Amino acid sequence: MLSWVLTNLTTTEAEVLDIDAAFEKFRARREEWEARMPNIETEQDARFQIVNVMLTEVLGWPMELIKTEPHVQDGYVDYLMTNGERNLFLVEAKRVSSLLVDTKNPAVGAYKTTGPALKSAASALTQAEGYCSKTGTPLCCITNGIEWLAHWSIRGDGRPPGEYKVITFPSFDAIASDFAPFFDLFSHQGVTRRTYKTHFNQFEGLNIGAGERLRPIRDPRDAKQLNRSDLARDLDPVFKAFFSSMSGEDDPEMLAKCFVESKESKDAEASLEKIAKNLIENIQMVSDDSASSLQDEIESAVEFSLKEFVLIVGNKGSGKSTFIDRFFDLVLDKPLRERCLLLKVDLRNSDGDIRTVHSWLTDELTRLAETALFASDILTYDDLQGLFFRQYQSWSLGEYKHLYETDKNQFKIKFGDYIHQIRENDRKKYLDNLLWHATGARRLMPCLVFDNTDHYSKEFQEAVFQYAEGIHRSVFSFVICPITDRTIWQLSKAGPLQSYETKAFYLPIPSTKEVLQARVSFIREKIQANDKGSQQYLLQKGIRLSIKDIQAFAACIEEVFINTEYVSRALSWLCNFDIRRSLGLTGKVLSSPYISIEDLVRTYISGNQLRVPEPVIRKALLLGDYNQYNSESSDFVLNVFSTTSENLTTPFARLSILHLLKNREATAEDAEDGYLSAAQICTYLDAIGISESAVHKHLEKLLDYRCIEPYDPTATSISDDTRLKITASGQIHIEFALTDSTYMEHVSLTTDVRESPMIDQIRQIFEGRRGKLSVEDWRRAVDLFARYCVEQDTAFCSVPDIQAYEGQLQFRREFVNRWITNVER
């Protein structure tokens, strides 16, 4: 029974996969350990042959997080595991012959620290506890390589340490039988996620909240997809195709012509054009005497920094890639454009491996350069000789002069072998020759664009910038890197941008409203310009509609989204200004059963003015295709009041996190100061009564819904040192909770809640009207739900009336003032 309970405490599929891989490594290593056991005698033998391997290979502790023998008062810790500046876990190792567990019970067990089962381990436990106290480490392990003891020594729960229990694995057999809890207790994943606490609580009889059942006011089984008319169903694939075409992913013309210009983008265009013109003129001013002298002159020009490294800065959705494409295709004068060798590398096509990114970039740029410079896919000998003409001349006049004069064919064969070796074994040198050839022989300016680097980790981005800077220094070139504003200040504080000389141009993020206006206007112009063949543009996208139908669609979009300020802003913020996601959400809202697209089209064709009440649009945004809010089907709108019986806490937990991060960002002196680590968030909220485990669970959910973002854009999970900040989506969710009656009405009915008289009153209202609530009914239901939230918050939390917690008090006051009637102010 104990084994079953322990094994079933692991939770997610990802964890199971990690455990499976770790278990296979344990099984393989166990055979080796048992075979060598007669020769493993000393503590050093146990550490070197078993403990080191168990920690790194089986339990997944990265080497860089392990300190060995750090000195503390009165001793040295055998192993101290850290995460950033925090100490997480320490291990005290003993020789294999040292008995730790006195009981003969072969199974996993839990025994009091002062009990008879751990008498032999008493001195080791005392030693480890002392190290934990001196280093502030909560969890420790005592092991002789075979027996493994887990001890959560620093609790802060007010109980005497003698009441604590130690979880023991007395043998390799016990570890194999209950590997899941062993992994949770000792692995890097388990310690950083604190899954070990669950096992200790289980053994010590602490099951908080396990007996309390939460349920929503409205039964989730009542959630149903609403029926749509035949016309609405027929139009659904058309709408999907329409909004897909509006995203412009397969239409470079739309992307370029619908780019939302700003003062900043115009200034950047003018500056880039001036830079390009100056660089090209530098090439044109070089002497025409010979290819050799031309190359000499270009090398001189490079030495005098006649080149540029430009950063296009903007957040995701600001159109950085589109700006660059548009600049070279539409903005740059055609004569100048024809003098550019544009090589645009999309880093999204790489495998993201930092170890191979330099070679991947070289291969990709080589492929692009060969395609742009030569007509055939296969380069001829003459093509290659032209690339290496300077070396060819050097050989013919220097060390191979006599071979050149006596046997020119043999000379060419030898030179061909030389080129082959470079193409195969020194790809970077070959690329340099391609770029020098473009400049020296073709008088083209290499324009190298490294796009979408910000999809990867900071270290990966640094590697790309270092590579780009290397080319920039060695070859006459115009290097352009689109980069997010967050990435630029990360790398400028600790990375290659500290030492690189670059020019930066900032692009602001356009609103969804501006983008929709531009793209709807573009589609209308295409329709009007084509007249008789006006359908052909959209037929390529799979849309088979008449001119009037397309115009009606455009009119609907304008009315529903462009002319409704709050809705267009909410769409932008929920999607964190990502235009692709914004257009996808726009399509979902417009096709919702709550908006009668048939009536809108019919009204438009009849010549009457379109009107869509804003509450209807809000309802479509919140409910989608369902008759009630369904968190499972909502990818954008999160229930900020949700909590669970496993981590029962205040319904304001998520709002407390969001407000903390909002206040942090508002008071930060620079962008980096706008972040808080998960550990800081936990410490701050623990003081008012929101537990660390609850905060971590809510942080993970907020991250899933993009209401918060990590400092490292590639991070998908949260540990103590994960730095986080609020996003635009998080900001709009605060606004929903404090101002949006539609959000409050429908979320209140589907939030899992504890039983209380106020909840019973809401159920009576809802059941008495059979779901058909009047305006006054809704107002009363929201009032009761708000009172319930405040009551629960008071039960779980106590917010001190001091300056450090003023933000927490403020949003609670705003909530009361907005939603609760007839209350003393």
N, C-alpha and C positions, 0 to 999 in steps of 0.2 A: 504493500500500500504506500509506504514512504517513498519507494522508488518511483511509483506512478505519479505521485504528487509532485515530486521534484522535477521529473522529466517534463511534465506538462506545464511547467512555469515559463518555458520559453515561448515567445510570442510570434514574431513576424516571420514571414517566409524568407526574407533576406538573412535573418539570424540563423534559421535552420540551415540554409545553404552554407553559411560560414562554419557552423558547428559540424556539418557533414565533412567539409574539407579538413577541418582541424582534427576530427576523429580519425580520418584515414591516416593523417600524419602521425597521430599518437600510436595507432596500431603498428605502423611500420617501424617507428622508433622503439617501441616497447620490445620488439623482438631483438633489436640490437642491444638494448640495455640489459636485458635478461641474459643474453649470451656473454656479455662482458662483466657481469656482476661480481665474479670472484676477484676481479682486478680493480674494482671500485672500492677503495678502502677509506681514504682520507676525506675530509670536508672539501678540499680542493678537487679531488677526483669527482665527488658528487656534483659539485658546482659546474665543473668544466664539461663533464660528460652527460649529465642529465638535466640539471636545473637550467643551464644556459639554453639548451636546445628546447626544453619544454616551454620556457618563457617566450622565446623568439619564434620558433617554428610552429609549435602547437597552439600557444595562447596568443600569438599575433602581436607581441609587443615590439614596436619598431626600435631598432638599436639606438637611435638618437634620443629616445625617451628614457633610456635606462642609464642611471648613474651607478657605478660600482665603487664600493668602499668610500662613500662620502663621509667626511669626519663630522661627528657631532660630539657634544660634551660626553665624556666617559666612554667613547667607543667609535666604531665604524659600522655603518649600515652595509650589509652585504649587497643588497640591490634596492635602489630607490627609483620608482617610476614616477615620472612627472608629465605634466601637460601644460606647456607654457611655463608660467611661474608658479603653478600649483603642484603640490606633492599629492599623488593619488594613492600610492600603494607601495608597500615595502616588503621585502622578503628576507627572512633570517634563515640561513642555511646551516645544516648540521651534517655530520658524517653519517653514512648509511647505517652504521652499527648503533647509532643513538636511537633508542626506543622513544617514541613520542606518545603513542596511544596505548594505554595499559589494558583496555578491554580486549577480549578475544573476538568480539563481534566483528565479522568481516565486512559488514555493510556500512554504508555512509551513515554517520551519526552526528548528533549535536549534544555536547556536554558542557556543563558549567565550568568556567575557567578555574574554579577552586575545587572542583569535584574530583573523586577518586580516579575517574577514567583518564584524566590528564595530569596525574601526579608526576609522571616522568617528564612531561613537557613544561612543568611549572616554571623552571628557571628560564627556559627559552621564551615562554610567553611573557614573563616579567621583563626580560631584555627587549623583546619586540615592542611591548607596550611603552617602555621608556623611550625607545627611538621614535615611536609614533607621536608621543607627547612633545618631544623636542623638535620634530620636523613638521608637526601639524598634519600628519598623515592619518586619515581615518581608518584605513584597512591595512591589515598586515597578514603575512603568511609565514608559517614555520614549516620547513620541509627538510627531510633528509634525502630527497630525491624520489623516495618511494611513498612515504606517508606525506600527505599534504593537509595542513590545518589552516582554516580561514578564521580570522578574528577581527571583528568590527570593534575596534578598541575605543574609538572616540565617538560618543553618541550625543552627548548634551541633552539627554532625556530625563535627567534627575535620578536615575536608578543607580544603585551601587554597582560597581564593575563586577562584583562577584555574582551578580544575577545574569550577567551576559553569558551567552553560549558560544562555543567554538564549534564550527562545522568541520568534521574530520573525514578524510578519505584515507583509510588505513593501508591501502595497497593499490597496485596497478589494476587488480580485478575490480576493486570498488570504483576506481576512476572509469574503467571501461563500462561498468554496469550503469553508472549514473553520470555519463559524460556531459549531459546538458547542464546540470547544475554546476559541475566542475568548471565548465567553460564560462558560465555566467559569473561565477565567483572570482575567477583568477584572470580571465582574458582581458586584453586591452579593451575590447568592445564592451564586455560586461562591467568592468570597473568604470569606464568613462560614462556609460549609460546608467550606472548605479543599479543594475539588475541584481547585484548581490544583496541589496537591502531587502528585496522581496523574499529571498530565501531565509535570511535571518529572522525576519518578521514571521514567516511561516513556522519556523522551528520554535520560536518563542511565543507562539499563540496570538500574535498581533495581526488581526485581519480587519483593518479599518474600512468601514463602509461596505463590507461584503454583504451585510444583512439588510441593506437599505435598497429598496426598489424605486427607481425613478421611472416615471412615464409621462408622456406629453398629454396635453389637454385633448388634442384631437388624435384619434387612433391613426397610426401610420398606415394601417391597412385600408383606410379610407382614401388614401392618395391614389388618384386615377388620372390617366392621361385624358385630356378633353378631346372630344370629337371635333374634327374640322370638316368644313364643307368639302364637297367633291372638287370645287374650283381651287380651294386652298391647298388641298392635297396635290392637285395637278401642278400648282404653281411652286410647290416646295422645291423640286429639283431645279426649276428655273431660277428661283431665288438663290439657291446655293451656287449655281453657275454664275449668276449675275454678280454676287458678292465676291466670288472667286476671281472674276474678271476685274472687278473694282480693286482688288488687292494689287493687281498689276504684276504679279510674280512672273507671268508668262508674256507680259506686254511691256517691253522696255520703253516704248513710245509713251504709254500712259504714265509709267513711273517718272520719266524725265519731264514730260510736259505738265504733270500734275504736282510736281514738287512745290511745296508751299514755301515761297520765298520770304525772307526776312531781311532786315537791315544787315544782320550779321552774315547771312549767306551771300548777299550781294557784295559786301566788303571782302569776303573770302574769295569770291570769284574774281574780283578785280585784282586782288593781290596775287592769286595763283597765275592769272593770265600774264601779269607783269613779270613774275618769276620765270614762267615758261619762255616768254619772249626774250628775256635777258640771257637765259641759258642757251637758247638756240642761236642768238646773235653771237654769243661767245664761240660757238662752233663755226659759224659762218666767217668770223674774222680771222680764223686760222689760215696760215699760208697754204696755197694750192700746189706747192712745188712737188711734193711727192707724198705717198702714203706714209713713208717713214717720218718725214718732217712733220706731217700732220699729226701723227701720233705723239711725237715729241712735244708739239705745241699743246696738245690736249693734256698730256701729263703735266705740263707746266700749269695749265689752267686749273687742273685738279689741285695742285699744290697751293694755288692761291684761292682755294675754296670756291671755285666757280661752279657750284652745285648747291642743292638744297635738300634738306630733310624736313618735311612738313607733317604736322599732326592735324587731322580733322577731328575735333573733339565734340562729342555730343552723346547724350544718353541713348539707350536703345529706343528705336522708333523715331529718332530725329532725322533719319534719312541720310546718314553719312555715305553709305554705298551709292545711293541714288545721286547724291550731290556730286560724287566723283564721276560716275558714268555720265551724268548730265553735263558736267564741265567739259569733258573731252568730246562728247558727241554734239552738243548744242551751243555751248558758251564760247569755247576756244575757237578763234578764227580758223577757218578751214586750212589756209596755208601753213599756219603754225601746227595745227593738228596733224597735217601730213608729214611734218618733220619730227613727230613723236613716235617712239617705239613703245607702245603701251603694253606692259606686262602686268596683268592683274592676277594675283594669287589669292584664292579663296581658302583660308585656313580651315574652314569647316570640312573641307575634303580630306584633311589630314587625319591620321589616327590619334592625334593628341599625345603621342609619346615624345616626351621632352628629349629622350636620348637619341632619337632619330630625326628630329624636326629639321636640323640643319641640312642633312643629306636629302630629306624630302623636298625642302625648299629649293635646293640646287637642281634637283631633277625636274621639278615643276617649272622653274624659271627657264631652264634649258629647253624643255619641250615647247614652252610658249615662244621663246626667242627663235628657235629653229622654224617654227610654223610661221611666224611673222616675217622672217627675213628671207626664207627660201620657198620657192614655189612647190617643190617636190617634198614628199615625206622622207625621201631617202637623199641624203646629201652626197653629191658627187665628189670625186677627188679634187676637182678644181674648186668646188665650194669650200672644202676643208683647207686647201692650200691658201685660199684667200683669207680664211680665218687666222691662219698661222703664218701670214706672209712675212712678217718681220723676222720670225725664227727661220723661215725658209731662206731669206736673204742672208741671215747671219751664218747659217750652215754653208751656203754656196760660196761665201766670201771668206769664211773662217776655217773651222776645223775639218770640214768636208769639201774644201775647194777643189782638191785634185780629183776626188771621186765625182764631183759634179761635172768637171771638165772632161773626164775620161769615160765615164759610164753614167750618163744622165738617168737612164732607166733604173739602174741599181740605186742611185741617189734617191730617186723618187720612191722606190720601194722602202728604202731605209727610213725616209721621212714619213711615209705612210704608217710604218710600224710605230714610229714615235708618236704620231697623232693618235693612233689606236690606243696606245698605252695611256695617254692623257685622258681620252674619252672614257676609258674603262676604269682607270684607277685614280684619276685626279679630276673629278667632275667639276670642282670649284674653279680650277684653272681653265678648264674648257669653257665654262660659263663666262668667266672674265674675258676670254678671247672673243666670245660671241658679242658681248657688250662693247668691247673696244672696237670690234669690226663695225658694229652699228654706228658708232660715233666717227671712227676714222675713215672708213671706206664709204659708208652710206650717208654720213653727216646727219644721222638721226640722234635725237636725244632720248636715251633710255628713261622711261617713266615707270618706276616699279611701285606697284600698289600692293600692300600686305593687308588684306581685308579680313575682318571677323576674327582678329586675334583675341578679342575680349570674351570669346566663348570659353576660354580656357583659364587655367590657374595663373596666378601672378608669376610664378617661376617659368611657366611655358611662354608667357608674353615676354618676359625678360629675354629668354633665349631667342625669340623672333626678332626683337629689337636689336639685340647684339648682332645677329646675322645681317639685318638690314643696315646697321651702322657699318659693318665690315665691308659690305658692297659699296656703300656710300663713300667710304674713305678710299677705296682702291680703284673705283671706276667712276668716270664722269657720268652723273646720274641725277635724276629728280625722284626722290623717294617720298612716297605718301603713305601714311598709316592712319586709317580711321581708328579711333580709340574712344572709349567712354570717358566721361569726366571723372568718374570714380577711379578708373584705371590710371589716368594720367597723374592724379595726386598720389596714388599708391606708389607708382614707379618713380615719381619725382622725389619722394621722401626716402625711399630705400630701393634703388634699382638703377638701371642703365641711364635713365633720363636725367639723373643727377649730373652726369658728366657729358652727355651728348648735347650738341648745339642744335636746337630745333626751333622751328616756327610753328605756332599753334593757332588754329582758327576754330572758334566755337560756333556750333550750330544749335539754336534752341529747338525744343520739341514742339512741333505744331500740334494744335488740338485736333481731336477727331472731327470736330465740326468743320475746321478749315480744310482738312483732307477730303472729307465728304463733299464739301462745296466744290472743290477743285475737280474731283473725279466725276461727279455728276455733271458738271458743266462740260467736261471733256467729252463724255459720252453723248450728251445732247448735241454738241457741235459736230461730232462725227456723223450723227444721224442726219442732221440738217444739211451737212456738206454733201453727203452721198445721195440724198433725195431718193430717186427711184431704187437705187441699190443700197438703201440705208440699212437694210437688215444684215448685209454681208459682214459688217464688222462684228456684230454679235453672234452671227451664225457660226463663226470660227470658234466661239466659246460654247457652242452647243445650245444657244438660245434661239428659239424660232418664234418670234413675236413681231407684230406689226409696229410701225412707227408710233402710233398712238399708244400702244401698250407700253413701249419702252419709255415714252414721255410720261406716262402715268406712273410707272415705277419710280422714275426720277423725282416726280412731284411728291410721291408718297414719302420718299426718303427725306426730301427737303422739309416736308411738314413735320414728320414724326421726330426727326433727329436734329436737323440743322436749325430749325426754328424753335426748338425747345431747349433753352440754354442749360437747365439743370440736367436734363437727360444726356445731352451731348457731353457735358462735363463728367457726369457719373460714368459714362462709358469709357471715356479717356482714362479716368483715374482707376477704375476697376481693372483695366488692362495695363496699368502702369505705362500708359502712352505708347504701348506697342501697337502699331497700326494694323498689323495682320490680325492680332487677337481682337482688336477693336472692331474691325470689319466683320470678323466671324461672329462676335457677340451682337453686332448690329443686325446681321442677318437672322440670328436666332430670335431676337426681340420682334423684328418685323413680321416673322412667320408665326409668332405666337397666336394661339386661338383668341387671346384677349383683344387683339387688334384685327378688325375685320378688313382684310386687304381688299376683298371684293367691293365693300362699300366705298373704300377710298378710291379705288380705280374708277368705279361707277360715278362717284361724285365728281372726280376730276374730268372724266370724259363729258359729263353733262354740263360742265362749265361752272359749277358751283365751287365755293371756297371750301377747302379741306379743313377739318377741325378734328383733332384727336386730344381728348382731355388728358392732361398730364398724369393724373392718378392712374388712368388706364395704361399708359406707357410704363409707369413705375411697376404696376402689377405684372405686366408682361415681362419686364426685366427680372423681377423677383421670382415669379412662379413658373415662367416658361410655358411648357405644355401641360402643366398639372393644375389640379383644382386646389392645391395647397402647397405651401413651401416644402420642398423635398431636398434635404441637404445632400442626398446621394446623387441627385441629378444636377445639382448646381455647382458648376466649376468655377464660378466667379464670386458669388455672394455667400459669405460665411455667416453662420449664426454665432454672433459674438457673446451670447448669453449661455451657450451650451456648457455643460459639465457632465461628469460621469460618476457613477457610484464608486468606481475604483479610486478616483481622485476627487472625492466630494469636497467642494469648496464653494466660494462665493460665485454667483452668476456674473460678477463683474471682473472675474480673473483676466479674461482676454482684454477687456477694456482697460484694466489696470496696466497691463503690459503695453498696450498700444499708446496709452496716455503717457506712460513713463518715457517711451521712446520718442513720442511727439515732443514732449517738453525738453528732452535731451537735445533733439535736433534744433529746436527753436533757440536754445541758449548756447549752442556750440559756437566756438570762435572760428572754427574751420570745419571742412567736410569730415575730416577724420574724427574729430571730437563728437560727431553726431552718432557714433556707434557706442554700444555698451556690450560687454561680454555677457554670455548667458549666466555666468557665475555672479556678476554684478547685479543682474536683474533678479536672480534668485535671492541674493542677500537683501536687496532693497525690499522685495515683496514679502519675504519671510518675516520681516519685522512687523508687518501688519496682519499676518496670519495666513498668508497663502503659501502652502508648503512647497518645498523645492521640487518634489516629484510632480506636483500639479503644474507648476510653472513650466517644467520641461515638456510635459505633454501638450500644454497649450501653445508653447513656442513651436513645437513640431507642426501642429495644425495651422498656425498662422503662417508658417513657412510654406506649407503645402498650398495655401491659397494666395501666396505672394503678398501677404499683408506686411511681411517683414522681409528683409533681404540680408544675406550674410556679407561680410567684408570680402570673403573669397567667393566669387560668383559661381565656382564649381562645387561648393559645399552643398551636400544634399541631406546631411543630418547635423544634429546639434550636440556639441559637447560643451564643457564648462568654458573653454577659451574661445568658443565661436563668437565672433563679434557681429552684432546685429543692429539694424536701424529700421525705422518705419518707412514704408513705401507710400506712394499715392493711393494704392488700394487700401492700405491700413488707415490712411487719413479719411477716405470716404466712408469706411466702415464705422469710424467714430461718428461721422456726420449722420449716417443712417440711424445709429442707436440714439442720438440726441435730438434729431429733428424730423426724421422721416416716419410719418404715421403709417404709411403702407407697410414699411418694413416691420415696425413694431406690431401692427395688427396680425400679420401672418406668421412672423417668427415666434410670437408669444404662444400661438396655438400648437406649435410643433416642437417646442423646447422641452427636453426631458426635465421634469421638476419633481421635487419632493411633495408629499401630500401636505396640504394646509387648507384652512378655511377659505382663504382667498382663491385658491385654485379651484375649490369646489364651487365657489360662486361663479367663476368664469365658465365652468362646465355647465352649470345650470342655465346661464345665459345662452350658451351655444346650443345646448340640447333643446332648450325651450323654444328656440326659433328655428330648429332643424337646420342650422347652418346659415339661415338667411337673416343676417344681422343688419339692423338699421345703423345709421351714422352714430346715433346715441349709444346703441349696443356696443359698437366697436370702441367708442371712446371709453365706455365703462370697463370693457374687457382689458384695454390697454392700461387703464388706471389700476386695475386690480393686479395685473401682471407686474407693473412697475412697483407696486407696493410689496409684492412678493419678493422681487429682486432686492429691494432695499432691506426688507426684513431678514433675508438670508445673508446679505452682506454684513449686516450688523451682527448676526449670529457667528459668522466665521471670522470677521475682520474687525480690527480696531485701529483706525487711522489716527495717528497723533496730530494734534493741531499745532504743528511746527512748520517752519518755512520749507524744509526738505520734502514735506509731503503735501504742500499746498496744491500741487497739480492733481493729486489723488482726491483731495477734498473738493476741488473745484468741479471736476466732471461729475462727481456724485451730486453736488448741489444743482448743477445744470440738469441732470437727469430728473431729479425730483421736481424742479420748477417747470420742466417741460411736460411731464407726463402725469404727475399726480395732482389732482384737484382737491380743493378744500383742505389744504395742509398748512400748518403754521410755518411761516417763512422765517 
